[in-house]
Every structure is written in structure tokens, then in C-alpha cells.
Amino acid sequence: MIAVRRRAALVAPGSDDRKARKALASPADEVVLDLEDAVTPDHKDTARDLVARLAAEFGRERTVSVRINGPGTRWFAADLAAVRSAAIASVVIPKVESAADLTEADGMLAGCDVRVQALVETPTGVENIGEIVHGPRLDAVIIGYADLGAALGRSPVARPEHWLYVQDRVLHAARAAGVQAIDGPHLGTADDEEFRRAATWTAGLGFDGKWVIHPAQIETALGTFTPTATEIEHARTVLQVLDDAAGRGAGAALLDGRMLDEAVAVAARRTLSRIGA
């Protein structure tokens, strides 16, 4: 499992010092400073300089990542050059459509330890998710609903279950490759019923966390993607019962009338990994 927790990843504009600092002072697991959609072309260079300074100031104290401009843009190489020596956890690459996009970034990051996250937000990216998850340096894949929905012609008010095919495809690929699956942002900024429903839906599917675009949504995301005390206690009990059974030479055991085996143990270990245990 990846060591960095991403139950709530707050996205903040890389061109706004005040908003970025507010985000960095928040309880979000990760702050993603955005150089792409949140920054106009005329301000790309100044935003890049600001993000580098903020990463140097905060990156050793908390998890800071940077969403750069995508492959094929004139800012891609400069963005990577600016962050490769910064104290950041990862670079978020938008509109990833193949493992080649990650290989290109990997070459530009040679000699540094910066990791990569892939934002999958095109039909081609979804189709190629099986190869993308095996790209170099990859820690996580994120679904980008806005661009993907526009490309598909999907209604902007589509319900969470309308995205099940994409969500399951991304989740299965991520689990097969051992990388995190992160749900993309809900387009509203409020911590309302729609946001809570979307977060609960993907947490139930098995996603590791969610991008949020307003600090008001952080606490709900943290709570939704954190196991409950009952789930944690059950996971620990499962592993203890199986450990006791193994000590007796048994490969399976019973708990409350239910057969326990390695498949149940995998689920229990994943639950505990979500609290850093």
C-alpha cells in the first residue's frame, strides 16, 4: 500500500497565495496546488514560481502535491523542471491517456524522488487504464469527471451511480497494480447532501479518498473514507482469530458463525491500512 493517505485531497489555485496558504493550513490529508485549470495562460510562470516557494516552505511538514499542465502543452517541461527539486510528495499529471505520458514525465524527473499521480479524464484514458496503472512512479489514479463528462456528453448533474462503469474499471485496474484509486471532485463547493452522497457511494465501492475543492468538504471526506471504530475492531479481531488458528496449524477459523480465511484477512488488513496501522 502507498504510505501517503489521501482520504481528503484539497485542490487550491497555485496562483493565489492566500487561498493556497489557507489550504495548506487545513486538515486535508493532501493539498494539491494547481497550475493547470486554476491558472490562466498569462499567469502560468508567476504561479509556477509561487508554487515552488510554497512547496519549499510547507512540503516537509505536510503532504503537498502539484497538478502541472499536461503532456503536449508548452508548460509541461517547465512545470516538471520547477517541481523536481521541490519538497513535494507527487506531481499530478492531467489528461493521462497512456503509460507513455508517465514515461515521458519519468524521464524528466530522473534523479529525484518525486512520485506521480495520473488524472484520468478522457475516454481514451479510461480505455487505457490497464496500462496507465503500471506506469513509472505511479502512486494513484484520479477520475476527472468534468472533462470526461464533457467528452462523453454526460449530463453535469449525472448521479454517482451513472459513473459506475468508469469507477469500477479504474478501481479494478488500480487494485491490480497496487496503486490508490481516488475519486475526483464533486463540482459543487458545499458540504451538502449531493456531495455526501457522492463520497459515500465511492467509499462504498472501495475508493481510497476523494478530491475536494472547498475546505468545507474536508471533514466529511475524512470521515467518509475512514473506517468506523466498529470496522476497525472487527478487522483486528479477524486477524487475531486467524493468527491464533495459524498457531494451531489451521488455515481457516470461525468468528460469530462465519468462516474466516485469507480473503477475509486481506479485507481486514486493508481496513487497518486506512488508519495507518
N, C-alpha and C positions, 0 to 999 in steps of 0.2 A: 504493500500500500504506500501511496505517496504521503510523506510526512506532513506537508502543509495542509491544514484544514481550510475548506472553502465552503462552509455552510452558508455564509453570507459574504458575498464579494461586492463591495460598493464601488460603483464606477463614478469617477469625478473628472471634470474637464481639466485637461493639462494646461489650459491657457488661463485659468482663473486661480490665482494664488490663494484667495480667501476660501473659496469652495474646496480646493484641494486640501488645504490645511484642516478645514473642518472635517473632511472625510478621514484624514489621517489621524485625527483625534477621536474618531468614532470607535465603537466596539466591534466593528466588522472584522471578520477573520482576515480578510484581504482587501486592500484598496487598489483598484485598477485606475491608474492615471491615463486618461485617454488623449492620444494625439491624432486620432482619426476623425470620427464623426463630430466630435465636440469642438473641433478646431477648424476654422476657415482656412483656405489656402494661403491667404496673406499673412496668417499668424502662425504658420507651421514652425518656422525657425525659432521664433521667440518662445513658443510653447515647449519646443524640444529643450531649449536651454533651461526653462523653468522646471521642467520635469526632472532633468538631470540634477539640478540643485536640490530639489525636494527629495529625490531618491538618496542623495548623499547625506541629507540631514536626518531622514527618517528610516531608511532602508535597513539599518542594523538593529532597529528597535521593534519593527513590526513587518508584516508581510506586505511588500509593495511590488506590484507588477505594472507593466506599461503596455497599453494597446497601441501598437505602432500603425503606420499606414501600410497597406497591403502590398504583396508582390506585384510588380508591374507598375506601381506608382513611382513618381520621381522622388518621393521622400523615403522610400523603403530602406535604401542603403544608408542614408544619413541617420535615420532613426535608429537602426541597429548599431551603427558606429557610436552613437551617443550613449546608448544604454549598456553596451557590452562591458564597460568598466564601472558601471553604477552598482550600488548595493541593492539590487532588486532580486526578487525571487524568480521572476519569469517575464518573458515577452509574450504578449497575446498577439497572434497573427490573424488578422481578419480575412474573411473570404477564402479560406484554405480550400482548395479543390483537389489536391493530390499530395502524396508524400513528397513530390518534387519541390513543392513550396517550402516544406520544412527542411529538406536537404539544402536548399539554397540559403535559408537562414542559418542553418548549422555551419555552413562554410564561412559565413560572415562572422559567426560567433566563436570561431576556433580560438582556443587558448583561454577561454573564460568559462565560468561555471553556470552561467545563466541558463535557466530552463525555458521551455516553450509551452504555450497553450494554443490550441487550434480553435478558432471560431469558425464553425461550420454554418454557413448562411446562404448557400446556393444549392439548387437541385443537384448540380454536379458534385458538390462536396458531400451531399448525403449519399449519392450513388457510390462514391469512392471512400466512404468512411472506413471500410475494412482495411484499406491500405494506409489511410491517414493515421490511424491509431498506432501504427508501427513505425511512424516517422521518428527521426532522431530527436533526443532531448525532451520528448513529449511527456508532460505531466497530466494534462487534462484536455478534454474536448468540451466545447460550449456550443449550445444551439443558439443561433441568432435568428429570432423569429421575425423581426421586422423585414429584413431583406429577403429572407426565404419566403415569407408570406407574400410579399410583393411579386416575387418571381413566379410563385405558384398561382397567383390570382386569388389567394385565400382572403376571406373577409378579415379585416383588422379586429373584429370582435369575435373571432372564432373561439370556441370554448376549449379548455385544455385537452379534452378527450379527442378533439378533432386532429390533434397533433400526435396521436398515439403511434402511428406508423413510424414517423421520424424519431420520436423519443425512444421507442423500443429498439429501433435499428442502431441509433447512436449508443444507447446503453449497452446493448449486447456486444457491440464492437469494443467499447471501452473496457468492459469486464474481461473480454477475451485477451486484451492486450495488457491488462493490469494498470490502466490509467483511470483518472477520475472522470466522471460524467457530471457536468454542471449544467443546470437548467438556465436558459437565457433570461433576460429581463422581461418582466411584465411591463407593458408600455405605460401604464398609469403610475403616478408618483405616490398615490395614497396607500396607506395600510388598510385597505378596505376588504370587503368580502370577496371581490374578484381576485385580488392579489392573494389572499389567504387560500382561496380555493385552488388557484394555480400552483401555489407552493405545496399544498397538501397533496395534490394529485401527483406531482413528480417525486415528492418524497416517498409516497406510497409505492411508486414504480421502482424505486431503488436509487434515485439520483443522490449524489453526494452533497449538493448545495445549489445555490441559486444566485445569479447576479441581481442586484437591486440598484435602482437609480435614484433613490432618495433615502436619507438617514432614517426616516420614519418607518421604513420597511425592515430595518436591520433586525430588531428584536424578534419579530415574527419569523423571519427566515432562520435565525439562530435556533429558536425554539422548535420550529417545524423539522429541521434537519438534525436535531439532537435526540438521541434515544431517551425515552422516559425512564424514570427510576425503576419502574416495574420491568421494562425491557432489559435494562442493564442487570438487574438482579437475576432475571431468568437466564440471561446469557452466561453469567458467572456460575450459576447453579448447573447449567447444562455442561459446561466444561469441567466442573469439579466432579460431577457424576461420571462423565466419560473417563476422566483421569483415574478415578477410583476403580472403574471397570477394567481399564487397561492394566492397572496394578494386579488385578486378579486374572489377567490373561484373556479378558473378554473384549471383543471388538465393538460391542454394542451394549446398550443398557436401557433400562426403563425409567421414566420420570413421569409421575402422575398418569400412568397408564399409556404413555406414548413412547414408542421406540426411538431411541437416540442412536445416531451413527455419525460418520464423518461428515455427511452432508449437513446435518444439523449443527455440527461443530463449526463448519465453515461459516454458517449464518451467525452463530454466536460470536465468533472471532471478529466478523465484520462489524457487528453491533458494538463491540468493545473498542474496535479501532476508531469508531466515530466519536469516541470521547477521549481519544489519545491513549487508551490503555493497551 
